[in-house]
């Protein structure tokens, strides 16, 4: 179940509100002794979070499927940087970090349980009470599993949005009258204090000036997939820290391969085109990055974007234009 980005919190009896956590979305299931942690992109997260696997085995319930968020506490907040460090290829490093920066699982939906194996077909108005009961019975004995709060109060949701920060970056609104909307954005909306979206890096340009005599990346070219699976160039970001450019260049250069973008590509004819517009390196669509932007229209960002974070937990194919479909504002209302 995915979220559509909107500008304002929706209002009405059909909505339930939750904090939007700054972590890795995860489906966590248990079938007897078998524990599975699955990211939104379908990747297996269990090897990176052995403490979550053990905590799930320690629960008295032996058959369930939870939807939630993996977060790593840091002081009185959650640290996305510490969370990213957990995605490491070395088993010894993973084990060390699982002890030094143990993760929490914040549960916000229950899709299956022994007594209701097809709970996902029920509306959220039935699933949430089932989750509350499950948490009361099983989470109190666990330091790892927590129940994410929910409310139907618009006033409380506004307070959550106003206080966003330190691990919560906005509000999630879910339709109470719908079953679990797997694979689409019809039942869930996200509202942030800032606008952001996940993009595929489809190419890059080298900086005009060399760094210590070597060419380094100057800007990343961003792409989104359309309904036909074509990757379209939608803008760029040049907000790359100087000290990070050599390592990022080393990461990008092995991925250089045509075509990069399979739809609209950089350097197309326009009144803003320059000779430099065509000077770019296409790369394989492997990397996903979340960027912050101020305006999107005409299927592109109107200005340069700023980098928020890399998203190894997201699959490139999930970076679609559908993320940005919002209800159009009525400017005439402002003149009334």
C-alpha positions as semicolon CSV with decimal commas, in nm:
position;residue;x (nm);y (nm);z (nm)
1;X;0,000;0,000;0,000
2;X;0,163;0,324;-0,117
3;X;0,094;0,690;-0,049
4;X;0,015;0,979;-0,281
5;X;0,177;1,312;-0,192
6;X;-0,074;1,593;-0,133
7;X;-0,044;1,951;-0,011
8;X;-0,297;1,945;0,273
9;X;-0,446;1,702;0,523
10;X;-0,775;1,563;0,386
11;X;-1,077;1,609;0,608
12;X;-1,378;1,385;0,664
13;X;-1,515;1,090;0,859
14;X;-1,360;0,848;0,609
15;X;-1,002;0,938;0,711
16;X;-0,769;0,803;0,979
17;X;-0,447;0,991;1,056
18;X;-0,106;0,865;1,165
19;X;0,241;1,018;1,208
20;X;0,464;0,967;0,903
21;X;0,780;0,803;1,033
22;X;1,125;0,864;0,889
23;X;1,242;0,505;0,839
24;X;1,222;0,197;0,618
25;X;0,873;0,072;0,534
26;X;0,854;-0,300;0,605
27;X;0,612;-0,593;0,589
28;X;0,703;-0,825;0,876
29;X;0,558;-1,175;0,879
30;X;0,589;-1,480;1,099
31;X;0,488;-1,835;1,013
32;X;0,601;-2,056;1,298
33;X;0,979;-2,023;1,313
34;X;1,000;-1,847;0,974
35;X;1,041;-1,468;0,992
36;X;1,037;-1,248;0,682
37;X;1,113;-0,875;0,663
38;X;1,030;-0,730;0,322
39;X;1,095;-0,376;0,197
40;X;0,867;-0,182;-0,040
41;X;1,097;-0,283;-0,324
42;X;1,063;-0,650;-0,232
43;X;1,414;-0,676;-0,086
44;X;1,482;-0,907;0,209
45;X;1,572;-0,693;0,511
46;X;1,604;-0,975;0,764
47;X;1,983;-1,010;0,733
48;X;2,030;-0,641;0,816
49;X;1,809;-0,645;1,125
50;X;1,872;-0,970;1,317
51;X;1,741;-0,809;1,636
52;X;1,398;-0,765;1,471
53;X;1,399;-1,130;1,364
54;X;1,473;-1,241;1,718
55;X;1,214;-1,004;1,866
56;X;0,950;-1,145;1,629
57;X;1,040;-1,499;1,737
58;X;1,006;-1,394;2,100
59;X;0,642;-1,289;2,054
60;X;0,380;-1,538;2,170
61;X;0,190;-1,504;1,841
62;X;0,325;-1,752;1,587
63;X;0,136;-1,644;1,273
64;X;0,086;-1,281;1,167
65;X;0,163;-1,018;0,904
66;X;0,232;-0,660;1,012
67;X;0,282;-0,345;0,806
68;X;0,507;-0,091;0,974
69;X;0,824;0,114;0,979
70;X;1,176;0,024;1,087
71;X;1,343;0,310;1,273
72;X;1,664;0,354;1,471
73;X;1,640;0,563;1,790
74;X;1,904;0,826;1,852
75;X;1,857;1,013;2,177
76;X;1,499;1,137;2,182
77;X;1,456;1,113;1,804
78;X;1,505;0,868;1,516
79;X;1,816;0,880;1,297
80;X;1,783;0,801;0,926
81;X;2,163;0,820;0,892
82;X;2,204;0,546;1,154
83;X;1,937;0,346;0,974
84;X;2,124;0,370;0,643
85;X;2,439;0,241;0,811
86;X;2,256;-0,083;0,887
87;X;2,245;-0,174;0,517
88;X;2,596;-0,321;0,508
89;X;2,731;-0,623;0,317
90;X;2,951;-0,752;0,601
91;X;2,773;-0,982;0,847
92;X;3,016;-0,886;1,125
93;X;2,934;-0,519;1,075
94;X;2,559;-0,590;1,074
95;X;2,589;-0,784;1,401
96;X;2,794;-0,505;1,562
97;X;2,547;-0,235;1,461
98;X;2,248;-0,443;1,571
99;X;2,391;-0,422;1,923
100;X;2,508;-0,060;1,905
101;X;2,208;0,089;1,722
102;X;1,918;-0,157;1,766
103;X;1,610;-0,087;1,558
104;X;1,244;-0,062;1,653
105;X;0,944;-0,181;1,453
106;X;0,654;0,065;1,459
107;X;0,340;-0,127;1,361
108;X;0,053;0,060;1,195
109;X;-0,147;-0,215;1,021
110;X;-0,232;-0,582;1,077
111;X;-0,297;-0,775;0,755
112;X;-0,315;-1,129;0,880
113;X;-0,336;-1,315;1,211
114;X;-0,411;-1,676;1,301
115;X;-0,777;-1,604;1,378
116;X;-0,823;-1,381;1,068
117;X;-0,584;-1,494;0,792
118;X;-0,741;-1,259;0,532
119;X;-0,769;-0,947;0,744
120;X;-0,628;-0,734;0,459
121;X;-0,963;-0,771;0,278
122;X;-1,137;-0,593;0,565
123;X;-1,164;-0,209;0,576
124;X;-0,917;-0,018;0,791
125;X;-1,200;0,053;1,037
126;X;-1,186;-0,322;1,120
127;X;-0,811;-0,374;1,083
128;X;-0,706;-0,099;1,324
129;X;-0,905;-0,234;1,623
130;X;-0,758;-0,577;1,544
131;X;-0,408;-0,426;1,550
132;X;-0,479;-0,247;1,879
133;X;-0,591;-0,577;2,035
134;X;-0,286;-0,759;1,892
135;X;-0,052;-0,494;2,036
136;X;-0,216;-0,504;2,380
137;X;-0,170;-0,879;2,390
138;X;0,182;-0,910;2,249
139;X;0,379;-0,583;2,245
140;X;0,389;-0,512;2,620
141;X;0,652;-0,781;2,672
142;X;0,867;-0,654;2,384
143;X;1,114;-0,364;2,379
144;X;1,132;-0,379;1,999
145;X;0,770;-0,369;1,882
146;X;0,571;-0,047;1,928
147;X;0,221;0,054;1,824
148;X;0,216;0,358;1,597
149;X;-0,055;0,601;1,713
150;X;-0,366;0,672;1,505
151;X;-0,654;0,916;1,532
152;X;-0,966;1,025;1,347
153;X;-0,928;1,379;1,487
154;X;-0,835;1,637;1,224
155;X;-0,717;1,873;1,502
156;X;-0,470;1,616;1,635
157;X;-0,343;1,544;1,283
158;X;-0,274;1,918;1,237
159;X;-0,073;1,920;1,561
160;X;0,130;1,620;1,445
161;X;0,213;1,798;1,119
162;X;0,308;2,118;1,301
163;X;0,542;1,926;1,533
164;X;0,700;1,713;1,259
165;X;1,072;1,659;1,303
166;X;1,316;1,435;1,484
167;X;1,198;1,119;1,312
168;X;0,847;1,216;1,206
169;X;0,835;1,416;0,883
170;X;0,462;1,462;0,837
171;X;0,122;1,294;0,851
172;X;-0,028;0,992;0,678
173;X;-0,401;0,988;0,600
174;X;-0,569;0,654;0,526
175;X;-0,918;0,571;0,407
176;X;-1,104;0,390;0,686
177;X;-1,363;0,248;0,448
178;X;-1,126;0,064;0,214
179;X;-0,948;-0,273;0,235
180;X;-0,570;-0,279;0,214
181;X;-0,479;-0,115;-0,119
182;X;-0,175;-0,319;-0,214
183;X;0,030;-0,175;-0,500
184;X;-0,165;0,150;-0,550
185;X;-0,200;0,495;-0,393
186;X;-0,580;0,515;-0,373
187;X;-0,617;0,453;-0,002
188;X;-0,333;0,655;0,149
189;X;-0,202;1,011;0,129
190;X;0,108;1,171;0,277
191;X;0,146;1,530;0,384
192;X;0,486;1,679;0,465
193;X;0,612;2,017;0,577
194;X;0,812;2,016;0,256
195;X;0,761;1,862;-0,086
196;X;0,975;1,563;-0,169
197;X;0,974;1,272;-0,409
198;X;1,185;0,967;-0,494
199;X;1,364;0,981;-0,829
200;X;1,584;0,751;-1,033
201;X;1,931;0,881;-1,118
202;X;1,936;0,834;-1,496
203;X;2,263;1,015;-1,562
204;X;2,506;1,280;-1,445
205;X;2,721;1,567;-1,564
206;X;3,081;1,623;-1,466
207;X;3,163;1,948;-1,289
208;X;3,323;2,219;-1,500
209;X;3,623;2,243;-1,268
210;X;3,833;1,944;-1,166
211;X;3,893;1,852;-0,802
212;X;4,255;1,776;-0,719
213;X;4,319;1,729;-1,090
214;X;4,038;1,475;-1,136
215;X;3,694;1,497;-1,294
216;X;3,411;1,469;-1,043
217;X;3,035;1,470;-1,067
218;X;2,875;1,815;-1,078
219;X;2,505;1,732;-1,101
220;X;2,270;1,434;-1,104
221;X;2,000;1,397;-1,369
222;X;1,669;1,281;-1,225
223;X;1,405;1,060;-1,382
224;X;1,054;0,925;-1,324
225;X;0,881;0,631;-1,492
226;X;0,553;0,673;-1,682
227;X;0,273;0,416;-1,712
228;X;0,449;0,254;-2,010
229;X;0,770;0,196;-1,815
230;X;0,965;0,472;-1,991
231;X;1,209;0,671;-1,779
232;X;1,172;1,046;-1,842
233;X;1,420;1,314;-1,745
234;X;1,242;1,550;-1,503
235;X;1,516;1,771;-1,365
236;X;1,848;1,780;-1,184
237;X;2,019;1,836;-0,855
238;X;2,360;1,994;-0,808
239;X;2,342;2,018;-0,428
240;X;2,630;1,775;-0,381
241;X;2,875;1,840;-0,098
242;X;3,230;1,895;-0,221
243;X;3,379;1,631;0,008
244;X;3,128;1,370;-0,117
245;X;3,197;1,421;-0,489
246;X;3,498;1,183;-0,530
247;X;3,318;0,888;-0,367
248;X;2,997;0,959;-0,557
249;X;3,188;0,980;-0,886
250;X;3,347;0,641;-0,813
251;X;2,999;0,503;-0,747
252;X;2,849;0,643;-1,068
253;X;3,120;0,576;-1,327
254;X;3,091;0,192;-1,321
255;X;2,719;0,234;-1,396
256;X;2,773;0,438;-1,715
257;X;2,570;0,276;-1,994
258;X;2,326;0,385;-2,261
259;X;2,048;0,488;-2,285
260;X;2,000;0,618;-1,929
261;X;1,663;0,775;-2,008
262;X;1,427;0,582;-2,234
263;X;1,169;0,862;-2,262
264;X;1,242;1,235;-2,266
265;X;1,615;1,285;-2,231
266;X;1,836;1,583;-2,136
267;X;1,958;1,807;-2,412
268;X;1,634;1,816;-2,609
269;X;1,561;2,134;-2,804
270;X;1,427;2,421;-2,594
271;X;1,488;2,789;-2,546
272;X;1,692;2,707;-2,233
273;X;1,921;2,453;-2,407
274;X;2,292;2,524;-2,416
275;X;2,585;2,336;-2,568
276;X;2,648;2,189;-2,223
277;X;2,294;2,044;-2,208
278;X;2,398;1,757;-2,433
279;X;2,713;1,679;-2,233
280;X;2,592;1,415;-1,993
281;X;2,670;1,055;-1,905
282;X;2,380;0,804;-1,903
283;X;2,385;0,539;-1,631
284;X;2,194;0,221;-1,552
285;X;1,875;0,298;-1,358
286;X;1,994;0,144;-1,031
287;X;2,004;0,433;-0,783
288;X;1,713;0,604;-0,607
289;X;1,740;0,939;-0,434
290;X;1,483;1,147;-0,246
291;X;1,490;1,515;-0,340
292;X;1,314;1,822;-0,209
293;X;1,155;2,056;-0,464
294;X;0,946;2,372;-0,475
295;X;0,742;2,330;-0,795
296;X;0,663;2,058;-1,048
297;X;0,476;2,128;-1,370
298;X;0,493;2,028;-1,734
299;X;0,639;1,694;-1,622
300;X;0,955;1,844;-1,476
301;X;1,090;2,029;-1,174
302;X;1,088;2,399;-1,253
303;X;1,407;2,463;-1,053
304;X;1,699;2,264;-0,920
305;X;1,619;2,026;-0,638
306;X;1,803;1,961;-0,312
307;X;1,914;1,618;-0,197
308;X;1,743;1,476;0,109
309;X;1,882;1,123;0,115
310;X;1,967;0,813;-0,084
311;X;1,696;0,543;-0,074
312;X;1,849;0,193;-0,099
313;X;1,517;0,059;0,033
314;X;1,326;0,176;-0,276
315;X;1,314;0,004;-0,615
316;X;1,370;0,230;-0,919
317;X;1,041;0,109;-1,074
318;X;0,856;0,262;-0,777
319;X;0,970;0,609;-0,884
320;X;0,672;0,706;-1,099
321;X;0,488;1,023;-1,193
322;X;0,201;0,888;-0,986
323;X;0,387;1,006;-0,673
324;X;0,323;1,364;-0,777
325;X;-0,042;1,347;-0,880
326;X;-0,219;1,596;-0,656
327;X;-0,557;1,755;-0,657
328;X;-0,531;2,079;-0,852
329;X;-0,584;2,390;-0,645
330;X;-0,854;2,637;-0,750
331;X;-0,678;2,978;-0,763
332;X;-1,011;3,158;-0,816
333;X;-1,111;3,073;-0,460
334;X;-0,826;3,293;-0,342
335;X;-0,988;3,589;-0,521
336;X;-1,335;3,538;-0,372
